[in-house]
């Protein structure tokens, strides 16, 4: 079940490189940095993902992101998704799923749910993502209400 908004961030690509071809697939490695919020806490997000173009122009990517708060809390995220180019340059729109491998302090509650993300990239390599909690529909209402507290940082 799609739950509460967990956070969002905006930033820029910091590096792009072409990786060795695997079979018929050419991969790009994209590194990025940005700022935003997660569970109501300010964060810096730093990550890398690799991306390829599948038949019919479908983009596929998988990545790893470290999110850090000014107070030293960290959240370690992994996931992947699919997308499509939406314009010139790097402009694309992705649907992404993932989860947090670990998190500390005020960010710790993110490890209790999977997440879904809308990830938008502009022609110049700037990006914006928005993340929501995602749980099974069988999660009892009491646990789902805890997710509301997660989204507000409480």
WOKAJO-V277907 format. One record per run of one state. SS is the DSSP state (H for helix, E for strand, - for the rest). FROM is the first residue (numbers start at 1). TO is the last residue. Records with the same first field share a line. If there is no record, write none. Layout:
SS: FROM-TO  FROM-TO
This chain:
-: 1-1  23-24  39-40  54-54  69-73  86-91  104-104  113-113  122-125  135-140  152-154
E: 2-22  25-38  41-53  58-68  74-85  92-103  114-121  126-134
H: 55-57  105-112  141-151
